[in-house]
Amino acid sequence: MSKGADNCYSSQLYQTAKHDVFPVNCHDNASVNTLSLEKDEYRFLLSGCGDSSIKLWDIKEQEVVREENEVDSSLNTQHHPSKFDSFDYDNPTSVYKNIATIPRRTEHIFGVSSIQWWPFDTGMFVSSSFDHTVKIWDTNELTSVHTFNLNNRVYSIDVCGETSLIATASDQPMVRILDIKSTSSAHTLKGHKGKTLCAKWHPINPNILATGGYDGEVKIWDIRRSESLLCRLDMLRTNCSTATAAAAAATSSEKTNLTQDSVKAHSGPVNGLVWDESGTLLYSAGNDDKVRVWDMVGTSFPPINKLINFGPLTRNKFPQTIPMLLNPKGETSVQYLLFPSENGDILVLRTIDGKLVNRLSRSGSKSIGRTCSMVNGGPFTCKYFCGTVDGEIICWKPFPDYIDVDDVFDGKGEDEEDIEEQILRRHTMALKAKELMKSMEF
């Protein structure tokens, strides 16, 4: 745990310029719907776009775009955001290398909605699209080797490496589980009313799945059971005492949770889910502008709403899957949630109490497009890549506090003026004392 890392999130995260950036308008003004960074070397980044194209980037290698002229180098002797201007953000000197591109409408017909690396190596990745398909890709050949047709728009996927299963959220009121090994549909989880928007596997138990739907419900499933639905998250279940009272009043609290229409996690569609690394907490986001934290192990099922208030700025009115992120556990003394607000800012919020500690605002001539995809740049880096609706990929990383030595010594502050006055007064007093001594000699 590092106090310095906490400072990175509260005051030192800035948008990069000149270096460590992606090419300007790298996706031709089309929305960058999804990003995925492989977790072997944290080097290769996939980006999926609303125009159906996919790009592969090497973030450890950069290409020189232009040479810096004498004027630029003299103005920017120190590489720090306090010295950057719009020209620096719009005209980088070097950019991350684009290794390969799958052009639009060559594989997917419509926009790419989600993309994920295979968890164990970079030889394979999975993509989904609004063209009703989920594709399995060979990275070396950069061609799809199998296509699942779901006959509905696919909004989100999540890959479980241990079981080789893909959970899919689509226009249907059911969650389809696809098996990569058998290239077939392994399970169908029915229960949502309306389309499903997001699905997330448990980080520890590969048999547990959380799903969010347009009906405002978050469901927890165990795919090993014949009746797979374990419970539904209830925003009114807030502590153990109310849960005990409800259990006493009902013949079966579990049956009540599974059957009552009033059980909702949010008052609007649920379009964001993220587990913490231990799987003890689940974070959900809905179109009711709320982020809720669920204690998954503190009590018997169903889990309780921890009633953490993240404030009024978590605006979330778009039905698309929202890319909430938690920073890696152990990187900071308290964990932070990164939430892309619909006004274009990324909010950095403390998970322990929901307090807003920072707002990341874009710089440069294009500075108003909201963030629609995010990925962490690696553990203990405090680095993030964010895709926007206007075709940009923005890099955020920490810059230490910068003190301009010239400003310190060139300017005259109040303290310096006080010192000069003191020296002048002492010098005047010394002259008067010398004159007094001379007058006393006569």
VENHU-V13509 format. One record per backbone hydrogen bond with DSSP energy under -0.5 kcal/mol. CO is the residue of the C=O (numbers start at 1). NH is the residue of the N-H. Records with the same first field share a line. If there is no record, write none. Layout:
CO=NH + NH
This chain:
2=6 + 333
3=7
4=8
5=9
6=10
7=11 + 12
8=12 + 13
12=14 + 399
14=397
17=19
18=93 + 94
21=96
23=26
25=28
27=30
31=33 + 50
34=48
36=46
38=42
43=45 + 59
44=38
45=57
46=36
47=55
48=33 + 34
49=52 + 112
53=49
54=102
55=47
56=99 + 100
57=45 + 59
58=61 + 97
61=97
63=95
69=73
70=74
71=75
72=76
74=77
78=80
80=83
81=84
85=88 + 89
86=90
87=91
88=18
93=65 + 66
95=63
97=58 + 99
100=56
101=103
102=54
103=106
108=105
111=113 + 130
114=128
116=126
118=121
123=139
124=118
125=137
126=116
127=135
128=113 + 114
129=132 + 154
132=150 + 151
133=129
134=148
135=127
136=145 + 146
137=125 + 139
138=142 + 143
143=138
146=136
148=134 + 150
153=155 + 171
156=169
158=167
159=161
160=164 + 165
164=180
165=160
166=178
167=158
168=176
169=155 + 156
170=196
172=196
173=191 + 192
174=176
175=189
176=168 + 178
177=186 + 187
178=166 + 180
179=183 + 184
184=179 + 186
187=177
188=190
189=175
192=194
195=214
198=212
200=210
204=206
205=208
207=223
208=202
209=221
210=200
211=219
212=197 + 198
213=216 + 270
216=265 + 266
217=213
218=233
219=211
220=230 + 231
221=209
222=225
226=228
228=222
231=220
233=235
234=237
236=238
237=305
239=243
240=244
241=245
242=246
243=247
244=248
245=249
246=250
252=256
253=257
254=258
255=259
256=260
260=263
262=264
264=235
269=271 + 287
271=322
272=285
274=283
276=279
280=296 + 297
281=276
282=294
283=274
284=292
285=271 + 272
286=289
290=286
292=284
293=306
294=282 + 296
295=304
303=234
304=295 + 306
307=309
308=310
311=314
313=315
315=342
316=289
322=324
325=338
328=331
332=330
335=351
336=327
337=339 + 349
338=325
339=341 + 347
341=344
345=341 + 347
346=360
347=339 + 349
348=357 + 358
349=337
350=354
355=350 + 357
358=348
359=361
360=346
365=367
370=389
373=387
375=385
378=381
381=398
383=377
384=396
385=375
386=394
387=372 + 373
388=32 + 391
391=27
392=388
393=22
394=386
395=16
396=384
397=14
402=404
403=405
404=408
405=409
406=410
407=411
411=413
413=417
414=418
415=419
416=420
417=421
418=422
419=423
420=424
421=425
422=426
423=427
424=428
425=429
426=430
427=431
428=432
429=433
430=434
431=435
432=436
433=437
434=438
435=439
436=440
437=441
438=441 + 442
